[in-house]
Structures are given as C-alpha cells and as structure tokens.
Amino acid sequence: MSRYRLVIEYDGTNYCGWQRQKNGVSVQEKVENAIYSAFGVQTVVTGSGRTDAGVHAAAQVAHFDAQLTIPPRKIREALNGYLPQDIKIVCSQAAKEDFHARFSAKQKTYQYTYYLSETERPLLSRYAARAKRPVNLSAMQAALQTVVGVHDFAAFSSTGSSVKDTVREIYAASLTYSPFSAASAKGDSAVGEPQAEVFNGTLTLTVTGNGFLYNMVRIIAGTLLAVGEGTLSASAFEQAFQGKKRTILGKTAPAAGLTLLSVVYEIK
Amino acid sequence: MSRYRLVIEYDGTNYCGWQRQKNGVSVQEKVENAIYSAFGVQTVVTGSGRTDAGVHAAAQVAHFDAQLTIPPRKIREALNGYLPQDIKIVCSQAAKEDFHARFSAKQKTYQYTYYLSETERPLLSRYAARAKRPVNLSAMQAALQTVVGVHDFAAFSSTGSSVKDTVREIYAASLTYSPFSAASAKGDSAVGEPQAEVFNGTLTLTVTGNGFLYNMVRIIAGTLLAVGEGTLSASAFEQAFQGKKRTILGKTAPAAGLTLLSVVYEIK
C-alpha cells in the first residue's frame, strides 16, 4: 500500500463543503468517486481539514492510500478527467507513509474577501461577500493586529463545537484595500469622508496560523467588518479573548468570501 | 413616455448571451421580465450590443421606454429584487429621448483574460480561458500594437456575419502579465527560459475601439495566443488586414475569458 498526496483547488459554491455528508454533494465524495472511476479503488481521501458549504480552496491538501501502478505525478491528470470543472487536482505526488494531511499540517493560510459597494456585483459575489457601508480601514487594521499571537479563541467558534483545546497561534494577519478600477467603479465615491474611510473596492483579509477553529476565520472577518463600520469597538477581539463569549464578536461572515489558500507541512 | 438608461453587470456563464433567443435564457429576457415584475410594464430593453453565450459584462448599457412614477435612481433597487444573483443593475437613470444604447455608443472596451497553467484552475476558469504552454509576451505585445488604428477587420469576424462595413478603429490595446502569487503558484516555473517567455500567471488583454464585429475580440485573443505560442507569426494581424481571410488568424478564444468592461457615449 502506498500513500499519495493531492493538492486540490475547488470552487465551493455548489458543494456542502469538503466533508462527506448524507445530504448534499461534498468535494471529498467527488474526489473519492474520481479515484474509483480512474483506478477502480475504493478509498477514503483525508483532507487537511473541513471547509464549510460554499467555502473555496486554492490548495486543499489531502492524502489517500492505494496500490497504483501509475507514476504519482500522473494521478493528477487521470483524476481530472473524472472531476467536474469546479474541482481539479493541481498536484499529485507520493507521500511518506507517516504523512497525514490533517495531523501533519503545521500552518494554514485563509483569505477572506469583502467587496464594498452600494450595489450587488455579480462578477465579484462568487468569491467575495458584500459590505454595504464605507469602513474605517485603519481601525480594522489596528484591531486585526490584536489577534496575532497565541490566544484562547474559545469565543471565536460557532456554538456546539466540541473542540476542547481552543488555544491557537496566529502567525500573521493582514488587511489590504484595493479600489475598483475606473472602468468598473460604480456608485458614489466617498468624497469628503475622512481618509481612513474606504468604499468602492475590495478588502482582502489574509490570516496565517497553526490551526483554526470551526468558523473562526469567518467570525474574525465578521467582527472586523463591524469594527470598520463602527458597530463594534477596536478592542472587541481582546475583550473576547478575556470574556470568551461568542456574543462579544461580530456575525459569522458569509461562506462565499472565504478561501483556504495554503496548508504548510514543513516550516522552513 | 420616458426613456431610462441602465448599467448592467452580469456573469454570462449560465446565459445564451445578451440577446433574446428561442432556445436558451438570455440576459435581456431576465431584465425585461424584472421590469414587468416590478412595474407591470412590458417593454423591450435595448443593449449596447450583443454579448455571446458565456460572455460577461461589468457594465453593459441598455435603455428602455416606460412611464414610471418611481424616481429613475430607484429603478435599480426595484429591479434587483427580481433579478438573479448573476445579473444586477448597478446604475439606473433618466435618459434623453434621443439616447440609444446601441446607436449612440461611441466607444467600447473589452477585456480578455487567459490563465497560463499546466493544470485547470477552478478558481480562475469562470472568468478566464486556459493557455497550456508558456508564451512569448513581448512577441504578443508587439503583434497587438499592429491592430491599433483604422483597419478593415473583414477577416476578424465569424463566417456568416452579414455586416457590410467591416472597418473599425481600435483606439488602444494592451496586454499585461501578472504571475500567480507564491501562495497559489502551481506547476513548474519557467526557470531557464528566455525572459520574454511567461507561464504560471494571468494574461489580460484590454481593447478599446469604436466598435467590434461579431467575435472580433475573441479572434484577436486567439490569434494573439497563437503568436505567443509561436504557431502564428507576429505579422498575422497585418496579413489578415490585407488578405481578409479568416483562416490567416487564430482560433476564436473561449467565451468565458471575455468581459465587456465599459461603453462610452460621450468622448471627453
């Protein structure tokens, strides 16, 4: 038996998430079915972690065990022939027998994107959530830095989670604003607003950490937006580390804005 | 009777194009239906031009006539409530009675995007076509400049087109390359290749002109790719202006890569 490692890119819009479920089509199921179709092998594909319904991945990592005669690098093409357009293997290789996509993961990076617009934007809404009001960018950036470091993220998980150890380390977090190009800019620009207020553009949040609780990135994103819109104070994250209450934080931001960017197994 | 002007953004993936057709759902039909649902008015919505099946628009412009009591600016929200997520009005306003979305248009800008990748990329393929081989960027840029100016684009239209005047002016054309970010870069990088060769990134073609024949931008894009891959000479465009034969040019590039960026009615 050999172990293989896959890097998978998917548009999660039409799926119930990574993990197999009774109701709904999962990405995991599609990949397992492709392995069966290509090689006649029934096997479990283990991902680096779950992604929720509607969440995307630029580079989900997974492993599976099988005895295949095809060179590991060629597995990619063989599976892609059986995968739908919104799920593709971008890399396949042999893995060591003790490699585990979930337990060996050292670091993950997620990206959350908002678009700030008076109107819905069909060309943006598949991969970004809409924010309807101008936001104070510097307030958001300041608040975001308070999540960097080792913290107890107990408040940052949807209720009902059974995880016991809620301490995680965030290695880096950034928030960048990019205005819509002149050609596609819509609506009124924020003339006369203080300079820190931004609108008509995209906000990209990138967070790297040693692990993330269920919905943690979406709760960070939702809280950050509330800080930017002025409905939560910039100390909301710090209060939540102390108070450990979900209610201190903002809404769970919509799934469409979230993308798993990368999973790292060896810290250089 | 008043005339109204709409700016419409749509993801064309699931439509047979802008124009109403017997077989297939069109964007025009969806907008006309929304007007009927919102205001009880049956009217024809005239666009600045057709977009093909699968082609997107960041700012298609259209007009329609009706006698509405709602302020023109509010039409946007009223219609968006009846439009699907992949079609939205981004701006509505009153238009002069002689304004015509198609005949008054002075200038249009289209964008065509390729992604250069060894593998299919689900997070890119909705709005970009895949190119499988490294391309010579400077050769493409040089060839592209030969389309700028006034030319007879007779060769640049799909056969069967009934347009008689095939002379058009291209005001500007540019091609830019943007490498995939480190986090999402896939496949082998083109180490050791001549510097003009690029791969693992996106190529964005932007073309502005006074008008475009049917499929003209997609044929320019397809020809440009063939020049970049070395299967057509950099003089292909010039040869086609002289020879007027469709066969001198490259393939019609896939619809998904094309977006109507803007339509201009008053040249400043």
Interface residues (C-beta under 8 A of the other chain):
Chain A: V7 E9 Y10 D11 H56 A58 A59 R76 N80 Q85 D86 I87 K88 I89 V90 C91 T109 T119 E120 R121 P122 L123 S125 R126 Y127 A183 S184 K186 G187 T259 L261 S262
Chain B: V7 E9 Y10 D11 H56 A58 A59 R76 N80 Q85 D86 I87 K88 I89 V90 C91 T109 T119 E120 R121 P122 L123 S125 R126 Y127 A183 S184 K186 G187 T259 L261 S262
